[in-house]
């Protein structure tokens, strides 16, 4: 039986940032001369979708209506990008012509790009659509391409029916049997047996700082001349991070899905943008509100190598996300919110020549050094918890000593420290509020005196004082101590005591 025109409608999902607003696809068969009218999309997308849907239906042995076909995508004022609505349009047409039971059609939402032969191709943001549908509750499931199977492993169990072809969708709508399409389970990844950290000779102070930064998710800046291993140290930070918790892994997978990237379950992301990156590339945006590098590093590491070579205007975009851990985009056509709980890892030379630490070898004037360092604003530096010098390595160490293979030991220490923090306060130390800092990072009397002296000597801001206490708490957690003592605080202050003045 042909469905009534007012009931020949199906639901799909658009993609707007991390959100997936509902799209209603309505089909009406008014009769008359053959024609296929599609309204509610840009004209170029209309032509492409019309041809794909008509060809896919015909090549699957199904009947496309001979008269006029009118398809409306509502709401009309919501921007619709890409070919993600192809499957919903095809199902709506088949429902209007009675080739699938329209009662069963209402049990699902539909997402997917159609190939001319009827196959379903992957679409961007499929996981976001699955999560949005699951958050609404109810019994509806999302019919989506099997090509997106990897990211569906992070969706709630039973919320998605991954299907490879339009013929299989028609079969599903006749039987409503979802058992042939099991949902994958995410596989846990084993930590790497070999680590880049074990290849680095010396730099024990920098390795210690890496462990402190990893244990509490603190931001870190390495400063030193070229060729001492800053980049290799920075890339080793990800090796010290434990596997993501399920809720964090789902958030990371949703961001990767919204950007159209491969979803790698439970692995903390590591983003390494080139210093020529533009502001939209860093914070996100564009016509379809895609996440930028800051959001792609959510629950992971954002590594900025050669920090002063980034445009100052781009670097200053980091200041608000470092505090709020979100990005609010306001554009003429939309407003979007992206998560941004990332860990900043940066590396730089102390001057353009890179040798300011060796006055006899440096060819830069004091004014050149000041201009170079001034490209990084004071407010941004104030938000970076650890300023760590990476010193040159003597040649005899490189030639005659083997690296100290302590990467696995540091990783275990970091895992234990993070477990202590999660049991104590339910979050890592970097995310503590000022009130929580006063509660869990209260220094003893000797440490309090040291902190007061350091805040006056180094002119620490209120933010810097709180960050020093957070770092001291992480150092105490690494040492498996319950309280914050003077030696913990002294180490934390030392990471703020770098001399930035030129010679």
C-alpha positions as CSV (number, residue, x, y, z in Angstrom):
1,X,0.0,0.0,0.0
2,X,1.3,3.5,-0.9
3,X,1.8,5.7,2.2
4,X,-0.2,8.9,2.5
5,X,1.8,11.9,1.4
6,X,1.7,13.5,4.9
7,X,3.2,10.2,6.3
8,X,5.9,9.7,3.7
9,X,8.6,11.2,5.8
10,X,11.8,10.0,7.3
11,X,14.4,11.6,9.6
12,X,18.1,12.1,9.1
13,X,20.9,14.2,10.8
14,X,22.8,17.2,9.6
15,X,26.3,18.0,10.9
16,X,26.9,21.4,12.6
17,X,30.1,21.4,14.6
18,X,29.7,18.6,17.2
19,X,26.0,18.7,17.0
20,X,23.7,16.7,14.7
21,X,20.3,18.5,14.3
22,X,17.4,16.5,13.0
23,X,16.4,16.8,9.3
24,X,12.9,15.8,8.2
25,X,12.8,14.4,4.6
26,X,9.2,14.7,3.2
27,X,8.2,13.2,-0.2
28,X,5.1,14.0,-2.1
29,X,3.9,12.4,-5.4
30,X,1.6,15.0,-7.0
31,X,1.4,13.3,-10.4
32,X,1.9,15.0,-13.7
33,X,4.9,15.0,-16.0
34,X,8.1,13.2,-14.9
35,X,10.4,15.3,-12.7
36,X,12.4,15.2,-9.5
37,X,12.3,18.4,-7.5
38,X,14.4,18.6,-4.3
39,X,14.1,21.7,-2.1
40,X,15.9,22.8,1.0
41,X,19.5,22.3,-0.3
42,X,21.9,24.5,-2.3
43,X,21.3,24.1,-6.1
44,X,24.6,22.4,-6.8
45,X,24.0,19.8,-4.1
46,X,20.4,19.3,-5.3
47,X,21.6,18.2,-8.8
48,X,24.1,15.8,-7.5
49,X,21.8,14.2,-4.9
50,X,19.0,13.9,-7.4
51,X,21.2,12.0,-9.9
52,X,22.7,9.7,-7.2
53,X,19.4,8.8,-5.6
54,X,17.6,8.1,-8.9
55,X,20.5,6.0,-10.2
56,X,20.9,4.0,-7.0
57,X,17.2,3.1,-6.8
58,X,17.1,2.0,-10.4
59,X,20.3,-0.1,-10.2
60,X,19.0,-1.9,-7.1
61,X,16.0,-3.3,-9.1
62,X,13.6,-0.9,-7.5
63,X,11.1,1.4,-9.2
64,X,11.5,5.1,-9.4
65,X,8.2,7.0,-9.8
66,X,7.4,7.9,-13.3
67,X,5.5,11.1,-12.5
68,X,6.6,14.1,-10.6
69,X,8.5,13.7,-7.3
70,X,8.7,16.5,-4.8
71,X,11.2,16.1,-1.8
72,X,11.5,18.7,0.9
73,X,14.3,18.9,3.5
74,X,13.2,20.7,6.6
75,X,14.1,23.0,8.2
76,X,14.9,24.9,5.1
77,X,17.0,27.5,6.8
78,X,19.5,24.9,8.2
79,X,22.6,24.6,6.1
80,X,23.0,21.1,4.7
81,X,26.4,20.0,3.3
82,X,27.6,16.9,1.6
83,X,25.8,13.8,0.5
84,X,24.8,12.5,3.9
85,X,21.1,12.8,3.2
86,X,21.1,10.5,0.1
87,X,19.9,7.4,1.9
88,X,17.1,9.3,3.7
89,X,15.9,10.7,0.4
90,X,15.9,7.3,-1.2
91,X,14.0,5.7,1.7
92,X,11.5,8.5,1.7
93,X,10.8,8.0,-2.0
94,X,10.5,4.2,-1.6
95,X,8.1,4.7,1.3
96,X,6.0,7.1,-0.7
97,X,5.7,4.6,-3.5
98,X,4.9,1.7,-1.2
99,X,8.0,-0.3,-1.9
100,X,8.9,-0.4,1.8
101,X,6.3,-0.4,4.7
102,X,6.2,3.2,5.9
103,X,5.3,2.0,9.5
104,X,8.7,0.3,9.8
105,X,10.4,3.3,8.2
106,X,9.6,5.3,11.3
107,X,11.6,3.0,13.6
108,X,14.9,4.3,12.2
109,X,16.9,7.4,11.2
110,X,19.0,7.3,8.0
111,X,22.4,8.5,7.1
112,X,24.7,7.8,4.2
113,X,26.0,8.8,0.8
114,X,24.7,6.6,-2.1
115,X,26.9,5.3,-4.8
116,X,25.3,5.0,-8.3
117,X,25.1,1.2,-7.8
118,X,23.4,1.6,-4.4
119,X,26.3,1.1,-2.1
120,X,26.6,3.2,1.0
121,X,29.7,5.3,1.4
122,X,31.0,6.8,4.7
123,X,30.0,10.3,5.8
124,X,31.6,12.8,8.2
125,X,30.2,13.0,11.7
126,X,28.4,9.6,11.7
127,X,29.3,9.0,15.3
128,X,28.0,12.5,16.3
129,X,24.6,11.5,14.8
130,X,24.6,8.2,16.6
131,X,25.4,9.9,19.9
132,X,22.7,12.6,19.4
133,X,20.1,10.0,18.6
134,X,21.0,7.9,21.6
135,X,20.9,11.0,23.9
136,X,17.3,11.6,22.9
137,X,16.3,8.2,24.3
138,X,13.6,6.1,22.7
139,X,13.9,3.0,20.6
140,X,14.9,4.5,17.3
141,X,18.2,3.3,15.7
142,X,20.5,4.9,13.2
143,X,20.9,3.1,9.8
144,X,24.3,4.2,8.6
145,X,27.1,3.0,6.2
146,X,29.1,0.0,7.3
147,X,32.1,2.0,6.1
148,X,31.9,4.0,9.3
149,X,32.1,0.8,11.4
150,X,35.3,1.8,13.3
151,X,33.8,4.9,14.9
152,X,30.5,3.1,15.7
153,X,32.5,1.0,18.2
154,X,32.3,4.1,20.4
155,X,28.5,4.5,20.1
156,X,26.1,3.1,22.7
157,X,25.5,-0.6,22.2
158,X,22.6,-1.2,19.8
159,X,22.1,2.4,18.7
160,X,23.5,1.9,15.2
161,X,22.7,-0.6,12.4
162,X,25.7,-0.5,10.0
163,X,24.6,-1.6,6.5
164,X,26.7,-1.7,3.3
165,X,24.0,-1.4,0.5
166,X,20.6,0.1,-0.3
167,X,19.3,-3.4,-1.0
168,X,20.1,-4.4,2.6
169,X,18.3,-1.3,3.9
170,X,15.1,-2.4,1.9
171,X,15.4,-5.9,3.4
172,X,15.8,-4.5,6.9
173,X,12.7,-2.3,6.5
174,X,10.7,-5.4,5.5
175,X,11.9,-7.6,8.4
176,X,13.1,-5.1,11.0
177,X,15.7,-7.8,11.9
178,X,18.9,-6.1,13.1
179,X,20.7,-9.2,14.2
180,X,22.6,-9.7,10.9
181,X,24.4,-6.4,11.6
182,X,26.3,-6.7,14.9
183,X,27.9,-3.7,16.5
184,X,31.7,-3.8,16.9
185,X,33.3,-3.6,20.3
186,X,36.3,-1.3,20.7
187,X,39.6,-3.1,21.2
188,X,42.0,-1.9,23.9
189,X,45.5,-1.1,22.7
190,X,48.6,-2.4,24.3
191,X,51.2,0.2,25.2
192,X,54.2,0.3,22.9
193,X,57.2,-1.9,23.9
194,X,59.8,0.4,22.5
195,X,59.7,4.1,23.3
196,X,61.3,7.2,21.8
197,X,62.1,8.4,25.3
198,X,64.6,5.5,25.6
199,X,66.6,6.7,22.6
200,X,67.5,10.1,24.2
201,X,70.9,10.4,25.9
202,X,70.9,12.6,29.0
203,X,68.2,15.3,29.5
204,X,67.2,13.7,32.8
205,X,65.8,17.0,34.0
206,X,63.6,17.3,30.9
207,X,62.5,13.7,31.2
208,X,61.5,14.4,34.8
209,X,59.5,17.5,33.7
210,X,57.8,15.3,31.1
211,X,56.7,12.9,33.7
212,X,55.4,15.7,35.9
213,X,53.5,17.2,33.0
214,X,52.0,13.9,32.0
215,X,50.9,13.0,35.5
216,X,48.8,16.1,36.0
217,X,48.2,17.1,32.4
218,X,50.2,20.3,32.8
219,X,51.3,22.5,29.9
220,X,55.0,22.5,29.2
221,X,57.5,24.6,27.2
222,X,61.0,23.3,26.3
223,X,63.6,26.0,25.6
224,X,67.0,25.2,24.2
225,X,69.4,25.4,21.3
226,X,68.9,23.4,18.1
227,X,69.6,19.7,18.0
228,X,69.4,18.9,21.7
229,X,66.3,16.7,21.4
230,X,63.5,19.1,22.2
231,X,61.2,17.7,19.4
232,X,62.0,14.1,20.3
233,X,61.3,14.8,23.9
234,X,58.0,16.5,23.0
235,X,56.9,13.6,20.8
236,X,57.6,11.2,23.7
237,X,55.1,12.9,26.0
238,X,52.2,10.9,24.4
239,X,54.0,7.7,25.2
240,X,53.7,8.4,28.9
241,X,50.0,9.0,28.8
242,X,47.7,6.1,29.9
243,X,44.9,4.8,27.8
244,X,41.9,7.1,27.7
245,X,38.9,6.3,29.9
246,X,35.7,5.3,28.1
247,X,34.0,8.6,28.5
248,X,37.0,10.6,27.3
249,X,37.6,8.1,24.5
250,X,34.0,8.7,23.3
251,X,34.5,12.5,23.3
252,X,37.7,12.2,21.3
253,X,36.1,9.8,18.8
254,X,33.2,12.3,18.3
255,X,35.7,15.1,17.5
256,X,37.6,12.9,15.1
257,X,34.3,11.8,13.5
258,X,33.1,15.5,13.1
259,X,36.4,16.3,11.4
260,X,36.2,13.3,9.1
261,X,39.4,11.7,10.5
262,X,40.1,8.1,11.3
263,X,38.8,7.2,14.8
264,X,41.4,5.4,16.9
265,X,39.7,4.2,20.1
266,X,41.3,4.9,23.5
267,X,44.5,6.5,22.1
268,X,45.2,10.0,23.3
269,X,45.5,12.3,20.2
270,X,48.7,14.0,19.3
271,X,48.4,17.0,17.0
272,X,51.4,18.7,15.5
273,X,50.3,21.6,13.3
274,X,52.9,23.5,11.2
275,X,53.8,27.0,12.3
276,X,52.1,28.4,9.2
277,X,48.7,27.3,10.5
278,X,46.0,29.9,10.3
279,X,43.5,31.0,12.9
280,X,40.6,28.9,11.5
281,X,42.9,25.9,11.2
282,X,43.6,26.2,14.9
283,X,40.2,27.0,16.4
284,X,38.0,25.5,13.7
285,X,35.1,27.0,11.7
286,X,34.5,27.2,8.0
287,X,31.2,26.7,6.1
288,X,30.4,23.5,8.0
289,X,31.8,24.4,11.4
290,X,34.6,21.8,11.5
291,X,36.8,21.4,14.6
292,X,40.3,22.9,14.5
293,X,43.7,21.6,15.8
294,X,42.9,22.7,19.4
295,X,39.7,20.6,19.5
296,X,41.4,17.7,17.7
297,X,43.9,17.6,20.6
298,X,41.0,17.2,23.1
299,X,42.1,14.8,25.9
300,X,45.5,14.7,24.2
301,X,48.5,16.8,23.3
302,X,48.8,19.9,21.1
303,X,52.5,20.2,20.1
304,X,53.7,23.5,18.8
305,X,57.2,23.2,17.6
306,X,59.2,26.4,16.8
307,X,56.7,28.3,19.0
308,X,57.9,31.9,18.1
309,X,57.4,31.2,14.4
310,X,53.6,31.0,14.8
311,X,51.8,34.2,14.2
312,X,51.3,36.0,17.5
313,X,47.6,36.5,16.7
314,X,47.3,32.7,16.3
315,X,49.1,32.0,19.6
316,X,46.9,34.3,21.4
317,X,43.9,32.3,20.3
318,X,45.1,29.6,22.8
319,X,44.6,31.8,25.8
320,X,40.9,31.4,26.4
321,X,40.7,27.6,25.6
322,X,43.6,27.0,28.0
323,X,41.4,28.3,30.8
324,X,37.8,27.4,29.7
325,X,38.7,24.1,27.9
326,X,36.0,24.9,25.3
327,X,35.9,26.9,22.1
328,X,32.8,29.0,21.3
329,X,32.5,30.0,17.7
330,X,30.1,32.8,16.7
331,X,29.7,33.2,12.9
332,X,27.1,34.9,10.8
333,X,25.5,31.5,9.8
334,X,25.9,29.5,13.0
335,X,27.1,29.2,16.6
336,X,29.1,26.1,17.5
337,X,30.8,24.8,20.7
338,X,33.9,22.5,20.5
339,X,35.6,20.8,23.4
340,X,39.2,21.8,24.1
341,X,40.6,20.1,27.2
342,X,44.1,19.7,25.6
343,X,47.6,19.6,27.0
344,X,49.9,22.2,25.4
345,X,53.4,21.1,24.6
346,X,55.7,23.7,23.0
347,X,59.4,23.9,22.0
348,X,61.5,26.9,21.0
349,X,65.0,28.2,20.6
350,X,65.9,31.0,23.0
351,X,66.8,33.4,20.1
352,X,66.7,33.5,16.3
353,X,70.2,31.9,16.1
354,X,69.3,29.4,18.8
355,X,72.5,30.0,20.9
356,X,71.7,32.7,23.3
357,X,72.7,30.4,26.1
358,X,76.3,30.5,24.7
359,X,77.1,34.2,24.5
360,X,80.4,33.6,22.7
361,X,78.6,31.7,19.9
362,X,75.4,33.7,19.6
363,X,75.2,36.3,16.8
364,X,72.0,37.9,17.9
365,X,71.8,41.3,19.5
366,X,69.9,41.9,22.7
367,X,67.2,43.7,20.7
368,X,66.8,40.8,18.3
369,X,66.4,38.4,21.2
370,X,63.8,40.6,22.8
371,X,61.8,40.9,19.6
372,X,62.0,37.1,19.1
373,X,60.8,36.3,22.6
374,X,58.2,39.0,22.6
375,X,56.3,37.1,19.9
376,X,55.1,34.9,22.8
377,X,52.8,37.1,24.9
378,X,53.2,37.2,28.7
379,X,49.6,36.1,29.3
380,X,50.3,32.9,27.3
381,X,53.5,32.2,29.1
382,X,51.7,32.7,32.4
383,X,49.3,29.9,31.4
384,X,52.2,27.4,30.7
385,X,52.9,25.5,34.0
386,X,56.5,24.3,33.3
387,X,59.3,26.2,31.6
388,X,62.1,23.7,31.1
389,X,65.6,24.4,29.7
390,X,66.9,21.7,27.4
391,X,70.7,22.0,27.6
392,X,73.3,20.8,25.0
393,X,74.6,17.3,25.4
394,X,78.4,16.8,25.7
395,X,79.9,14.9,22.8
396,X,81.5,12.3,25.0
397,X,78.1,11.3,26.3
398,X,76.7,10.8,22.8
399,X,79.7,8.7,21.8
400,X,80.3,6.6,24.9
401,X,77.1,6.3,26.8
402,X,73.9,4.4,26.1
403,X,70.5,6.0,26.7
404,X,68.9,5.1,30.0
405,X,65.9,2.9,29.2
406,X,63.5,4.3,31.9
407,X,60.6,5.1,29.7
408,X,58.5,2.2,30.8
409,X,59.2,3.0,34.5
410,X,58.2,6.6,34.0
411,X,55.0,5.5,32.2
412,X,54.1,3.3,35.2
413,X,54.8,6.2,37.6
414,X,52.5,8.5,35.6
415,X,49.7,5.9,35.6
416,X,49.9,5.5,39.3
417,X,50.0,9.3,39.9
418,X,46.9,9.7,37.7
419,X,45.1,6.9,39.5
420,X,45.8,8.7,42.8
421,X,44.3,11.9,41.5
422,X,41.2,10.3,40.0
423,X,40.5,8.5,43.3
424,X,41.1,11.6,45.4
425,X,39.3,14.3,43.3
426,X,37.8,12.6,40.2
427,X,40.0,14.7,37.9
428,X,43.6,15.4,37.1
429,X,45.4,18.2,38.9
430,X,45.5,20.6,36.0
431,X,41.7,20.8,36.1
432,X,41.4,21.7,39.7
433,X,39.5,24.9,40.6
434,X,41.1,27.4,43.1
435,X,38.9,26.0,45.9
436,X,40.0,22.5,45.2
437,X,43.6,23.5,45.0
438,X,43.4,24.9,48.5
439,X,41.8,21.7,49.7
440,X,44.0,19.0,48.1
441,X,47.3,20.9,47.6
442,X,47.6,22.7,50.9
443,X,51.4,23.0,51.5
444,X,53.0,22.6,55.0
445,X,54.4,25.5,56.8
446,X,57.9,25.3,55.3
447,X,56.4,25.0,51.8
448,X,54.1,27.9,52.4
449,X,57.0,30.2,53.4
450,X,58.9,29.1,50.3
451,X,55.9,29.9,48.1
452,X,55.5,33.4,49.6
453,X,59.1,34.2,49.0
454,X,59.0,32.8,45.5
455,X,55.8,34.7,44.6
456,X,57.5,38.0,45.6
457,X,60.9,37.2,44.0
458,X,59.5,36.1,40.7
459,X,56.4,38.3,40.8
460,X,54.0,35.5,40.3
461,X,50.4,36.3,39.4
462,X,47.5,34.7,41.3
463,X,47.1,32.3,38.4
464,X,50.8,31.4,38.5
465,X,50.6,30.7,42.2
466,X,47.7,28.3,41.8
467,X,49.5,26.6,38.9
468,X,52.6,26.2,41.0
469,X,50.5,24.5,43.7
470,X,48.9,22.2,41.1
471,X,52.4,21.2,39.8
472,X,53.6,20.6,43.3
473,X,50.6,18.4,44.0
474,X,51.5,16.4,40.8
475,X,55.1,16.0,42.0
476,X,53.9,14.8,45.3
477,X,51.6,12.3,43.5
478,X,54.6,11.0,41.5
479,X,56.5,10.5,44.7
480,X,53.4,8.9,46.2
481,X,53.2,11.4,49.1
482,X,50.0,12.5,50.7
483,X,51.0,16.0,51.5
484,X,52.9,18.8,49.6
485,X,56.2,19.4,51.2
486,X,58.9,22.1,50.7
487,X,61.0,20.0,48.3
488,X,57.9,19.4,46.1
489,X,57.1,23.1,46.0
490,X,60.8,23.9,45.4
491,X,60.8,21.7,42.3
492,X,57.5,23.3,41.1
493,X,58.9,26.8,41.6
494,X,62.0,25.9,39.7
495,X,59.9,25.3,36.6
496,X,58.8,28.9,36.8
497,X,62.3,30.4,37.5
498,X,63.7,30.4,33.9
499,X,65.6,33.6,33.0
500,X,64.1,35.0,29.9
501,X,66.2,38.1,29.7
502,X,68.8,38.5,26.9
503,X,72.5,38.6,27.6
